């Protein structure tokens, strides 16, 4: 039933500024569905931007999407140079992957994961599950 992640939506105070920032990060352009929703195409997923409100205030403490990166320190520096700041890490997970969390200029979190052969092997041993009704 649930086939793949199609989009991730960030709830922010300024959708235009957030969409432009992420468009620059991914080297793409901003698209608009309407005046209250903008989005960019990132590798394998759309990132949408919706105004934060009382139902979805956004910011730190909600869901964090983790992006796979080749070089954790290089990715951290790339995002820091563009206004993000380090929130957690960098560190090493129990499976041996590098990980860090940053906060973008709009108060949303960005997770970074740098897999290792060991972490990929450990994850490969986790049994796949499915939910059937």
C-alpha positions in Angstrom: 0.0 0.0 0.0 2.7 2.6 1.0 5.1 2.4 -2.0 7.7 5.1 -1.5 8.2 8.6 0.0 6.9 11.1 -2.5 7.5 14.3 -0.6 8.6 15.8 2.6 6.8 19.0 3.7 8.5 21.6 5.9 6.3 24.1 7.8 8.1 27.5 7.8 7.3 31.1 8.4 8.6 32.2 4.9 7.9 29.6 2.2 9.6 31.7 -0.5 12.8 32.1 1.4 12.9 28.5 2.5 12.1 27.2 -1.0 14.9 29.4 -2.5 17.4 28.2 0.0 16.7 24.5 -0.7 16.6 25.2 -4.4 20.2 26.5 -4.1 21.3 23.5 -2.0 20.0 21.1 -4.6 20.8 23.1 -7.7 17.2 23.3 -8.9 14.4 25.7 -9.2 11.4 26.6 -7.1 7.9 25.5 -8.3 4.6 26.8 -6.9 1.4 24.9 -6.6 -0.4 28.0 -5.2 0.3 31.0 -2.9 0.6 28.7 0.2 2.7 25.9 -1.2 6.1 25.9 -3.0 8.3 22.9 -3.7 11.7 21.8 -5.1 12.7 18.6 -6.6 15.5 16.9 -4.7 17.1 13.5 -5.5 14.3 11.0 -5.2 11.8 13.3 -3.4 10.0 16.6 -3.5 10.5 19.0 -0.7 7.5 21.1 -0.1 7.1 24.4 1.9 3.9 25.3 3.7 3.3 28.2 6.1 3.7 27.2 9.7 0.5 27.5 11.6 -1.1 26.4 14.9 -1.6 22.8 13.6 1.9 22.4 12.3 4.3 24.9 13.9 7.4 23.4 12.3 10.8 23.9 13.8 13.0 21.6 15.9 11.4 18.7 17.7 9.4 17.2 14.9 10.4 14.7 12.2 14.0 14.9 10.8 14.8 13.7 7.3 18.3 12.2 7.0 20.2 12.6 3.7 22.9 10.1 2.7 26.2 11.9 2.1 29.6 10.7 1.0 31.6 13.0 3.3 29.9 14.1 6.5 32.3 16.9 7.4 32.1 18.3 3.8 28.3 18.2 3.9 28.2 20.0 7.3 30.5 22.7 6.1 28.5 23.1 2.8 25.3 23.7 4.8 27.0 25.9 7.4 28.3 28.2 4.7 24.7 28.6 3.6 23.4 29.6 7.0 22.6 26.3 8.7 24.0 25.6 12.1 25.0 22.4 13.8 22.5 21.0 16.3 23.8 17.5 17.1 27.0 15.7 16.3 28.8 14.9 14.3 29.0 11.5 15.8 29.0 7.8 15.0 25.9 5.6 15.3 25.9 2.2 17.0 26.1 0.6 13.6 29.2 2.8 12.7 27.7 5.4 10.3 28.6 9.0 10.7 25.6 11.2 11.6 24.8 14.9 12.3 21.8 17.1 12.6 21.7 20.8 11.5 19.1 23.5 11.7 18.4 25.4 8.5 17.9 29.2 8.5 14.1 28.6 8.8 14.2 26.5 12.0 13.8 23.0 10.4 16.2 20.1 11.0 18.4 18.5 8.3 19.8 15.1 9.2 23.0 13.8 7.5 24.1 10.1 7.4 27.4 8.8 6.1 27.0 5.1 5.7 30.0 2.7 6.2 30.4 -0.9 5.0 29.6 -1.9 8.6 26.5 0.2 8.9 25.2 -1.1 5.5 25.9 -4.7 6.5 24.1 -4.2 9.9 21.1 -2.7 8.2 21.1 -5.4 5.6 20.6 -7.9 8.5 17.5 -6.2 9.8 14.5 -8.3 8.7 12.1 -6.6 6.3 8.6 -6.4 7.6 5.3 -5.7 5.9 2.0 -4.7 7.3 -1.0 -6.6 6.0 -4.6 -6.2 6.9 
